């Protein structure tokens, strides 16, 4: 049975990239993997502007706090996608992804081709 797609969502792109490389190291072909940053790191929120301005002036802070610490203010949620040929491969990929404490891991079934009915839907069609 084709398992479909294993999706792991991570809080940061660095952790997701570590999981991606671990899957490659464990023998999963890079052609069956994808890595996508879902939310880029954005600018600091407006409520933090006064604090960042104050840190810029403080001589005890090394460098420009706005640029030094802005990357820690927002997460760069990132997904790793693994194409699995069967349930065993899907479970293997999910187990590897879980080693990196993802926000979520899901095994999604393969999409059905357009125009095909499921067995349950076909059974409900009355025949004359």
DRENPA-3360 file (N, C-alpha, C; in nm, 2 decimals, always signed):
BEGIN
1 = XXXXXXXX = +0.08/-0.12/+0.00/+0.00/+0.00/+0.00/+0.09/+0.12/+0.00 ~ +0.06/+0.22/-0.09/+0.13/+0.34/-0.09/+0.10/+0.43/+0.02 ~ +0.19/+0.48/+0.10/+0.17/+0.56/+0.22/+0.15/+0.70/+0.18 ~ +0.21/+0.75/+0.08/+0.19/+0.89/+0.05/+0.30/+0.99/+0.10 ~ +0.26/+1.08/+0.18/+0.35/+1.19/+0.22/+0.36/+1.20/+0.37 ~ +0.48/+1.21/+0.42/+0.51/+1.23/+0.56/+0.55/+1.38/+0.57 ~ +0.48/+1.45/+0.66/+0.50/+1.60/+0.68/+0.54/+1.62/+0.82 ~ +0.66/+1.68/+0.84/+0.70/+1.73/+0.98/+0.71/+1.88/+0.98;
9 = XXXXXXXX = +0.65/+1.94/+1.08/+0.65/+2.08/+1.10/+0.74/+2.12/+1.22 ~ +0.84/+2.20/+1.19/+0.93/+2.24/+1.30/+0.93/+2.39/+1.33 ~ +0.97/+2.42/+1.45/+0.96/+2.56/+1.49/+1.07/+2.65/+1.42 ~ +1.17/+2.59/+1.38/+1.28/+2.67/+1.32/+1.33/+2.60/+1.19 ~ +1.39/+2.68/+1.10/+1.44/+2.62/+0.98/+1.57/+2.54/+1.01 ~ +1.64/+2.58/+1.11/+1.77/+2.50/+1.15/+1.74/+2.36/+1.19 ~ +1.64/+2.35/+1.28/+1.60/+2.21/+1.33/+1.55/+2.13/+1.21 ~ +1.47/+2.19/+1.13/+1.41/+2.12/+1.01/+1.52/+2.08/+0.92;
17 = XXXXXXXX = +1.62/+2.16/+0.90/+1.73/+2.12/+0.81/+1.81/+2.01/+0.87 ~ +1.83/+2.01/+1.00/+1.90/+1.90/+1.07/+1.82/+1.77/+1.04 ~ +1.69/+1.77/+1.06/+1.61/+1.65/+1.03/+1.62/+1.61/+0.89 ~ +1.62/+1.70/+0.79/+1.63/+1.68/+0.65/+1.76/+1.60/+0.62 ~ +1.87/+1.66/+0.68/+2.00/+1.59/+0.66/+2.01/+1.46/+0.72 ~ +1.95/+1.44/+0.83/+1.95/+1.31/+0.90/+1.88/+1.20/+0.81 ~ +1.76/+1.24/+0.75/+1.69/+1.15/+0.66/+1.78/+1.12/+0.54 ~ +1.86/+1.21/+0.49/+1.95/+1.18/+0.38/+2.06/+1.08/+0.43;
25 = XXXXXXXX = +2.11/+1.11/+0.55/+2.22/+1.02/+0.61/+2.16/+0.88/+0.63 ~ +2.04/+0.87/+0.66/+1.98/+0.74/+0.69/+1.94/+0.66/+0.56 ~ +1.96/+0.73/+0.44/+1.94/+0.66/+0.32/+1.82/+0.70/+0.24 ~ +1.75/+0.80/+0.28/+1.63/+0.85/+0.20/+1.69/+0.94/+0.09 ~ +1.65/+0.91/-0.03/+1.70/+0.98/-0.15/+1.66/+1.13/-0.14 ~ +1.75/+1.22/-0.16/+1.71/+1.36/-0.16/+1.60/+1.40/-0.26 ~ +1.59/+1.32/-0.37/+1.48/+1.34/-0.47/+1.34/+1.31/-0.41 ~ +1.34/+1.25/-0.29/+1.21/+1.22/-0.23/+1.19/+1.31/-0.10;
33 = XXXXXXXX = +1.27/+1.41/-0.09/+1.26/+1.50/+0.03/+1.24/+1.64/-0.02 ~ +1.17/+1.72/+0.06/+1.15/+1.86/+0.03/+1.16/+1.93/+0.17 ~ +1.20/+2.06/+0.16/+1.22/+2.14/+0.28/+1.17/+2.28/+0.24 ~ +1.08/+2.33/+0.32/+1.02/+2.46/+0.28/+0.99/+2.54/+0.41 ~ +1.04/+2.67/+0.41/+1.02/+2.76/+0.52/+0.88/+2.82/+0.50 ~ +0.79/+2.79/+0.59/+0.65/+2.84/+0.58/+0.63/+2.98/+0.62 ~ +0.70/+3.03/+0.72/+0.69/+3.16/+0.76/+0.83/+3.22/+0.78 ~ +0.86/+3.32/+0.70/+1.00/+3.38/+0.71/+1.00/+3.46/+0.84;
41 = XXXXXXXX = +1.12/+3.48/+0.88/+1.14/+3.56/+1.00/+1.11/+3.70/+0.97 ~ +1.01/+3.76/+1.04/+0.97/+3.90/+1.01/+1.03/+4.00/+1.09 ~ +1.00/+4.13/+1.07/+1.05/+4.23/+1.15/+1.00/+4.23/+1.29 ~ +1.07/+4.29/+1.39/+1.02/+4.28/+1.53/+0.88/+4.35/+1.54 ~ +0.80/+4.30/+1.63/+0.67/+4.37/+1.65/+0.68/+4.51/+1.70 ~ +0.58/+4.59/+1.67/+0.58/+4.73/+1.71/+0.60/+4.75/+1.86 ~ +0.54/+4.66/+1.94/+0.55/+4.68/+2.08/+0.69/+4.67/+2.13 ~ +0.78/+4.61/+2.06/+0.92/+4.59/+2.10/+1.01/+4.70/+2.05;
49 = XXXXXXXX = +0.96/+4.79/+1.97/+1.04/+4.90/+1.91/+1.11/+4.99/+2.02 ~ +1.04/+5.03/+2.12/+1.10/+5.12/+2.22/+1.22/+5.04/+2.30 ~ +1.20/+4.91/+2.33/+1.30/+4.84/+2.40/+1.42/+4.82/+2.31 ~ +1.40/+4.79/+2.18/+1.51/+4.78/+2.09/+1.59/+4.91/+2.07 ~ +1.51/+5.02/+2.06/+1.58/+5.15/+2.05/+1.67/+5.18/+2.18 ~ +1.61/+5.14/+2.29/+1.69/+5.16/+2.42/+1.82/+5.07/+2.42 ~ +1.81/+4.95/+2.36/+1.92/+4.86/+2.36/+2.03/+4.91/+2.26 ~ +1.98/+4.98/+2.16/+2.08/+5.04/+2.06/+2.17/+5.14/+2.12;
57 = XXXXXXXX = +2.11/+5.22/+2.22/+2.19/+5.33/+2.28/+2.28/+5.28/+2.39 ~ +2.23/+5.17/+2.46/+2.31/+5.12/+2.57/+2.45/+5.07/+2.53 ~ +2.55/+5.13/+2.59/+2.69/+5.09/+2.55/+2.72/+4.95/+2.60 ~ +2.64/+4.89/+2.69/+2.67/+4.76/+2.74/+2.64/+4.65/+2.64 ~ +2.55/+4.68/+2.55/+2.51/+4.58/+2.45/+2.61/+4.59/+2.33 ~ +2.66/+4.48/+2.30/+2.76/+4.47/+2.19/+2.69/+4.47/+2.05 ~ +2.71/+4.56/+1.97/+2.65/+4.56/+1.84/+2.51/+4.63/+1.84 ~ +2.45/+4.61/+1.73/+2.31/+4.66/+1.71/+2.21/+4.56/+1.75;
65 = XXXXXXXX = +2.14/+4.58/+1.86/+2.04/+4.48/+1.91/+1.93/+4.45/+1.81 ~ +1.89/+4.55/+1.74/+1.78/+4.53/+1.64/+1.82/+4.42/+1.55 ~ +1.94/+4.42/+1.49/+1.98/+4.32/+1.40/+2.04/+4.19/+1.46 ~ +2.09/+4.21/+1.58/+2.15/+4.09/+1.65/+2.04/+4.00/+1.70 ~ +1.93/+4.05/+1.76/+1.83/+3.97/+1.83/+1.70/+3.96/+1.75 ~ +1.68/+4.03/+1.64/+1.55/+4.02/+1.57/+1.52/+3.88/+1.53 ~ +1.62/+3.80/+1.49/+1.59/+3.67/+1.44/+1.53/+3.58/+1.55 ~ +1.55/+3.62/+1.68/+1.50/+3.54/+1.79/+1.35/+3.58/+1.82;
73 = XXXXXXXX = +1.30/+3.68/+1.77/+1.17/+3.74/+1.81/+1.06/+3.66/+1.74 ~ +1.08/+3.62/+1.61/+0.98/+3.54/+1.54/+1.04/+3.40/+1.50 ~ +0.96/+3.31/+1.49/+1.01/+3.18/+1.44/+1.00/+3.17/+1.29 ~ +1.07/+3.08/+1.24/+1.07/+3.06/+1.09/+1.01/+2.92/+1.08 ~ +0.88/+2.90/+1.10/+0.83/+2.76/+1.09/+0.86/+2.70/+0.96 ~ +0.91/+2.58/+0.96/+0.95/+2.51/+0.84/+0.90/+2.37/+0.84 ~ +0.86/+2.32/+0.72/+0.81/+2.19/+0.70/+0.91/+2.10/+0.62 ~ +0.92/+1.98/+0.66/+1.00/+1.88/+0.59/+0.90/+1.78/+0.53;
81 = XXXXXXXX = +0.91/+1.75/+0.40/+0.82/+1.66/+0.33/+0.90/+1.54/+0.29 ~ +0.84/+1.42/+0.31/+0.91/+1.29/+0.27/+0.81/+1.21/+0.19 ~ +0.84/+1.18/+0.07/+0.76/+1.09/-0.01/+0.79/+0.95/+0.03 ~ +0.69/+0.87/+0.07/+0.71/+0.74/+0.12/+0.63/+0.64/+0.02 ~ +0.70/+0.53/-0.01/+0.64/+0.43/-0.11/+0.55/+0.34/-0.04 ~ +0.57/+0.31/+0.09/+0.48/+0.22/+0.17/+0.48/+0.26/+0.31 ~ +0.40/+0.19/+0.39/+0.38/+0.22/+0.53/+0.51/+0.21/+0.61 ~ +0.59/+0.12/+0.58/+0.72/+0.10/+0.65/+0.81/+0.22/+0.63;
89 = XXXXXXXX = +0.82/+0.27/+0.51/+0.90/+0.39/+0.48/+0.84/+0.51/+0.55 ~ +0.71/+0.52/+0.55/+0.64/+0.63/+0.62/+0.67/+0.63/+0.77 ~ +0.66/+0.52/+0.83/+0.69/+0.50/+0.97/+0.83/+0.53/+1.01 ~ +0.92/+0.49/+0.92/+1.07/+0.52/+0.94/+1.09/+0.67/+0.93 ~ +1.04/+0.73/+0.83/+1.06/+0.88/+0.82/+1.00/+0.95/+0.93 ~ +0.88/+0.91/+0.98/+0.81/+0.98/+1.09/+0.89/+0.96/+1.22 ~ +0.95/+0.84/+1.24/+1.03/+0.82/+1.35/+1.16/+0.91/+1.35 ~ +1.22/+0.92/+1.24/+1.34/+1.01/+1.23/+1.30/+1.15/+1.26;
97 = XXXXXXXX = +1.19/+1.20/+1.20/+1.15/+1.34/+1.22/+1.11/+1.36/+1.37 ~ +1.06/+1.26/+1.44/+1.02/+1.28/+1.58/+1.14/+1.30/+1.67 ~ +1.26/+1.25/+1.62/+1.38/+1.27/+1.70/+1.42/+1.42/+1.72 ~ +1.36/+1.50/+1.63/+1.40/+1.65/+1.63/+1.29/+1.73/+1.69 ~ +1.20/+1.67/+1.77/+1.09/+1.74/+1.85/+1.01/+1.83/+1.76 ~ +0.94/+1.78/+1.66/+0.86/+1.87/+1.57/+0.74/+1.92/+1.64 ~ +0.68/+2.02/+1.59/+0.55/+2.07/+1.63/+0.44/+1.96/+1.60 ~ +0.45/+1.90/+1.48/+0.36/+1.80/+1.44/+0.43/+1.71/+1.33;
105 = XXXXXXXX = +0.38/+1.59/+1.33/+0.42/+1.49/+1.22/+0.29/+1.43/+1.18 ~ +0.27/+1.43/+1.05/+0.15/+1.36/+0.99/+0.19/+1.28/+0.87 ~ +0.12/+1.16/+0.86/+0.14/+1.08/+0.74/+0.01/+1.10/+0.66 ~ +0.02/+1.15/+0.55/-0.09/+1.18/+0.46/-0.10/+1.08/+0.35 ~ -0.22/+1.03/+0.33/-0.24/+0.93/+0.22/-0.22/+0.99/+0.09 ~ -0.18/+0.91/-0.01/-0.16/+0.96/-0.15/-0.29/+1.02/-0.20 ~ -0.29/+1.12/-0.28/-0.41/+1.17/-0.34/-0.47/+1.07/-0.44 ~ -0.60/+1.07/-0.44/-0.67/+0.98/-0.54/-0.68/+1.05/-0.67;
113 = XXXXXXXX = -0.66/+0.98/-0.78/-0.67/+1.04/-0.91/-0.81/+1.10/-0.93 ~ -0.83/+1.20/-1.00/-0.96/+1.26/-1.03/-1.05/+1.17/-1.10 ~ -1.17/+1.16/-1.06/-1.27/+1.07/-1.12/-1.28/+0.93/-1.07 ~ -1.20/+0.90/-0.97/-1.21/+0.77/-0.91/-1.29/+0.77/-0.79 ~ -1.37/+0.67/-0.77/-1.46/+0.67/-0.65/-1.40/+0.57/-0.55 ~ -1.43/+0.59/-0.42/-1.39/+0.50/-0.32/-1.48/+0.38/-0.32 ~ -1.43/+0.27/-0.26/-1.52/+0.15/-0.25/-1.65/+0.18/-0.18 ~ -1.64/+0.26/-0.07/-1.77/+0.29/+0.00/-1.86/+0.37/-0.08;
121 = XXXXXXXX = -1.81/+0.47/-0.16/-1.90/+0.55/-0.24/-1.96/+0.46/-0.36 ~ -1.88/+0.37/-0.41/-1.92/+0.29/-0.52/-2.03/+0.19/-0.47 ~ -2.02/+0.15/-0.34/-2.12/+0.06/-0.28/-2.25/+0.12/-0.26 ~ -2.25/+0.26/-0.25/-2.38/+0.33/-0.22/-2.46/+0.36/-0.34 ~ -2.39/+0.35/-0.46/-2.46/+0.38/-0.58/-2.56/+0.27/-0.61 ~ -2.69/+0.31/-0.62/-2.80/+0.20/-0.65/-2.78/+0.16/-0.80 ~ -2.80/+0.03/-0.82/-2.79/-0.03/-0.95/-2.93/-0.07/-1.00 ~ -2.96/-0.05/-1.12/-3.09/-0.08/-1.17/-3.09/-0.20/-1.26;
% end
